[in-house]
Amino acid sequence: MAGKTPTKFPKILNFEAALNELEKVVADMETGKLSLEDSLAAYKRGAELLQVCRGRLQDVQQQVQILEEGALKNFTANETSDMAPQGDNVGQDSHSGRNNG
């Protein structure tokens, strides 16, 4: 496979796994006992893990924002009655009963 360098790190499956590994990488680097090459590899892995964590957090923030703008409104009695099904009016003019399709 020309042009591809195999990675020695496993793929990150979820946020918690990435965060746990990132914390371990930081702890290892903070000891100051890593060789220069190992420090560089740890830094690269840490940057990759940080990118995974940030990306996942941004995804979740966007999902929460969508929910807050739509589904998670405080409902009043009027709003809940407005949401009740109005029968099968698909494709019909609600005033005349004519088909608009």
Backbone as CSV, one residue per row, in Angstrom:
resi,resn,N_x,N_y,N_z,CA_x,CA_y,CA_z,C_x,C_y,C_z
1,MET,0.842,-1.188,0.000,0.000,0.000,0.000,0.879,1.240,0.000
2,ALA,1.214,1.716,-1.125,2.076,2.878,-1.242,1.335,4.140,-0.843
3,GLY,2.053,5.025,-0.124,1.480,6.310,0.234,0.688,6.301,1.528
4,LYS,0.463,5.129,2.118,-0.279,5.069,3.370,0.664,4.625,4.478
5,THR,0.650,5.383,5.568,1.443,4.972,6.712,0.501,4.379,7.738
6,PRO,0.792,3.170,8.177,-0.103,2.543,9.139,-0.052,3.281,10.470
7,THR,-1.188,3.404,11.108,-1.247,4.069,12.402,-1.180,3.021,13.498
8,LYS,-0.475,3.332,14.561,-0.369,2.378,15.655,-1.443,2.619,16.711
9,PHE,-2.285,3.630,16.511,-3.328,3.961,17.469,-4.659,3.390,17.012
10,PRO,-5.438,2.854,17.955,-6.768,2.366,17.581,-7.716,3.525,17.298
11,LYS,-8.716,3.248,16.507,-9.727,4.260,16.197,-10.561,4.544,17.445
12,ILE,-10.905,5.812,17.645,-11.705,6.202,18.796,-13.173,5.931,18.497
13,LEU,-13.851,5.259,19.408,-15.242,4.904,19.186,-16.216,5.926,19.764
14,ASN,-15.869,6.553,20.904,-16.817,7.480,21.492,-16.090,8.566,22.286
15,PHE,-16.855,9.547,22.728,-16.305,10.693,23.446,-15.605,10.264,24.729
16,GLU,-16.251,9.415,25.513,-15.696,9.014,26.797,-14.363,8.306,26.633
17,ALA,-14.260,7.424,25.640,-13.003,6.729,25.391,-11.913,7.710,24.977
18,ALA,-12.264,8.665,24.129,-11.292,9.667,23.688,-10.820,10.517,24.858
19,LEU,-11.752,10.939,25.709,-11.402,11.769,26.856,-10.521,11.006,27.838
20,ASN,-10.858,9.748,28.107,-10.040,8.934,29.012,-8.622,8.763,28.480
21,GLU,-8.506,8.486,27.194,-7.179,8.314,26.615,-6.412,9.635,26.618
22,LEU,-7.101,10.736,26.336,-6.457,12.050,26.354,-5.910,12.367,27.747
23,GLU,-6.696,12.061,28.771,-6.226,12.290,30.143,-4.983,11.465,30.449
24,LYS,-4.937,10.239,29.949,-3.756,9.384,30.161,-2.552,9.943,29.416
25,VAL,-2.755,10.395,28.186,-1.664,10.968,27.401,-1.089,12.191,28.114
26,VAL,-1.958,13.054,28.605,-1.514,14.261,29.314,-0.735,13.877,30.568
27,ALA,-1.250,12.913,31.323,-0.562,12.472,32.545,0.820,11.911,32.212
28,ASP,0.914,11.122,31.154,2.211,10.561,30.744,3.188,11.666,30.358
29,MET,2.678,12.666,29.641,3.558,13.763,29.213,4.002,14.611,30.404
30,GLU,3.126,14.775,31.382,3.444,15.603,32.539,4.517,14.989,33.431
31,THR,4.707,13.679,33.335,5.743,13.051,34.153,7.131,13.488,33.716
32,GLY,7.269,13.849,32.448,8.572,14.270,31.931,9.515,13.114,31.672
33,LYS,9.022,11.901,31.704,9.870,10.714,31.542,9.842,10.142,30.130
34,LEU,9.092,10.766,29.230,9.018,10.272,27.859,10.235,10.738,27.069
35,SER,10.677,9.892,26.159,11.757,10.307,25.262,11.219,11.375,24.312
36,LEU,12.104,12.001,23.581,11.694,13.036,22.633,10.721,12.469,21.598
37,GLU,11.054,11.295,21.063,10.189,10.670,20.057,8.827,10.293,20.652
38,ASP,8.857,9.742,21.867,7.601,9.367,22.515,6.780,10.601,22.868
39,SER,7.443,11.675,23.239,6.738,12.927,23.532,6.048,13.464,22.287
40,LEU,6.744,13.401,21.163,6.160,13.867,19.909,4.963,13.002,19.522
41,ALA,5.098,11.695,19.654,3.992,10.787,19.333,2.808,11.033,20.274
42,ALA,3.102,11.250,21.557,2.032,11.514,22.525,1.339,12.839,22.198
43,TYR,2.119,13.839,21.804,1.534,15.130,21.452,0.607,14.980,20.240
44,LYS,1.056,14.249,19.227,0.233,14.031,18.033,-1.058,13.297,18.390
45,ARG,-0.934,12.272,19.219,-2.123,11.517,19.624,-3.058,12.401,20.452
46,GLY,-2.497,13.199,21.331,-3.305,14.107,22.132,-4.069,15.097,21.263
47,ALA,-3.403,15.614,20.234,-4.069,16.554,19.323,-5.209,15.870,18.582
48,GLU,-4.991,14.619,18.183,-6.040,13.854,17.498,-7.227,13.613,18.439
49,LEU,-6.927,13.228,19.666,-7.987,12.973,20.645,-8.753,14.248,20.976
50,LEU,-8.034,15.356,21.083,-8.684,16.637,21.355,-9.642,17.005,20.226
51,GLN,-9.222,16.758,19.006,-10.074,17.041,17.852,-11.340,16.181,17.889
52,VAL,-11.202,14.919,18.269,-12.363,14.024,18.380,-13.320,14.556,19.445
53,CYS,-12.777,14.918,20.607,-13.620,15.411,21.706,-14.328,16.706,21.332
54,ARG,-13.599,17.629,20.756,-14.211,18.906,20.361,-15.298,18.708,19.320
55,GLY,-15.024,17.858,18.340,-16.011,17.592,17.296,-17.280,16.987,17.867
56,ARG,-17.107,16.034,18.769,-18.285,15.393,19.370,-19.066,16.385,20.231
57,LEU,-18.360,17.234,20.986,-19.037,18.246,21.793,-19.802,19.231,20.919
58,GLN,-19.216,19.623,19.796,-19.917,20.533,18.884,-21.168,19.885,18.320
59,ASP,-21.077,18.597,17.987,-22.256,17.873,17.487,-23.370,17.865,18.526
60,VAL,-23.006,17.584,19.762,-23.997,17.521,20.828,-24.587,18.902,21.105
61,GLN,-23.746,19.938,21.109,-24.253,21.301,21.312,-25.265,21.668,20.240
62,GLN,-24.988,21.300,19.003,-25.908,21.593,17.911,-27.230,20.838,18.102
63,GLN,-27.165,19.594,18.531,-28.378,18.818,18.765,-29.205,19.426,19.893
64,VAL,-28.540,19.864,20.958,-29.242,20.490,22.078,-29.898,21.787,21.625
65,GLN,-29.194,22.572,20.818,-29.750,23.830,20.324,-31.001,23.571,19.488
66,ILE,-30.955,22.572,18.644,-32.116,22.224,17.820,-33.282,21.816,18.713
67,LEU,-33.008,21.022,19.724,-34.068,20.601,20.634,-34.648,21.783,21.403
68,GLU,-33.795,22.687,21.856,-34.268,23.848,22.606,-35.136,24.755,21.734
69,GLU,-34.819,24.861,20.465,-35.582,25.720,19.562,-36.878,25.076,19.106
70,GLY,-36.982,23.783,19.247,-38.171,23.111,18.741,-38.883,22.298,19.786
71,ALA,-38.424,21.127,20.022,-39.158,20.153,20.818,-39.226,20.458,22.304
72,LEU,-38.306,21.218,22.832,-38.271,21.403,24.279,-38.873,22.724,24.731
73,LYS,-39.893,23.192,24.040,-40.603,24.400,24.468,-41.487,24.059,25.651
74,ASN,-41.786,25.064,26.470,-42.789,24.889,27.523,-44.159,24.930,26.862
75,PHE,-44.940,23.884,27.076,-46.250,23.798,26.437,-47.324,24.351,27.367
76,THR,-48.259,25.092,26.763,-49.436,25.550,27.496,-50.617,24.757,26.973
77,ALA,-51.755,24.913,27.598,-52.951,24.181,27.175,-53.307,24.506,25.728
78,ASN,-53.170,25.769,25.311,-53.494,26.157,23.943,-52.556,25.508,22.941
79,GLU,-51.277,25.455,23.272,-50.315,24.859,22.348,-50.555,23.371,22.182
80,THR,-50.900,22.684,23.258,-51.115,21.247,23.145,-52.365,20.936,22.345
81,SER,-53.403,21.764,22.449,-54.600,21.504,21.650,-54.346,21.819,20.182
82,ASP,-53.442,22.789,19.908,-53.091,23.102,18.520,-52.324,21.954,17.876
83,MET,-51.661,21.156,18.679,-50.850,20.069,18.146,-51.659,18.798,17.929
84,ALA,-52.896,18.749,18.386,-53.720,17.552,18.250,-54.002,17.289,16.782
85,PRO,-54.055,16.028,16.375,-54.349,15.706,14.972,-55.713,16.236,14.564
86,GLN,-55.808,16.729,13.351,-57.043,17.337,12.860,-57.761,16.423,11.873
87,GLY,-57.485,15.168,11.869,-58.123,14.271,10.908,-57.219,14.097,9.704
88,ASP,-57.736,13.422,8.704,-56.946,13.137,7.521,-57.248,14.168,6.447
89,ASN,-56.555,15.317,6.504,-56.770,16.395,5.544,-55.637,16.498,4.539
90,VAL,-54.877,15.465,4.408,-53.725,15.520,3.519,-54.194,15.713,2.086
91,GLY,-53.671,16.762,1.451,-53.983,17.009,0.050,-55.349,17.616,-0.197
92,GLN,-56.060,18.033,0.864,-57.387,18.622,0.678,-57.399,20.041,1.207
93,ASP,-58.194,20.860,0.581,-58.422,22.215,1.068,-59.283,22.071,2.311
94,SER,-58.847,22.636,3.430,-59.540,22.417,4.700,-60.903,23.093,4.736
95,HIS,-61.177,24.070,3.865,-62.452,24.776,3.884,-63.475,24.124,2.966
96,SER,-63.055,23.617,1.831,-64.015,23.132,0.854,-64.019,21.619,0.737
97,GLY,-62.977,20.961,1.247,-62.909,19.515,1.099,-62.417,19.100,-0.260
98,ARG,-62.046,20.078,-1.104,-61.550,19.759,-2.440,-60.109,19.252,-2.355
99,ASN,-59.766,18.435,-3.288,-58.413,17.915,-3.355,-57.533,18.940,-4.052
100,ASN,-56.434,19.329,-3.392,-55.510,20.301,-3.968,-54.313,19.628,-4.611
101,GLY,-54.298,18.342,-4.731,-53.126,17.630,-5.237,-53.187,17.350,-6.631
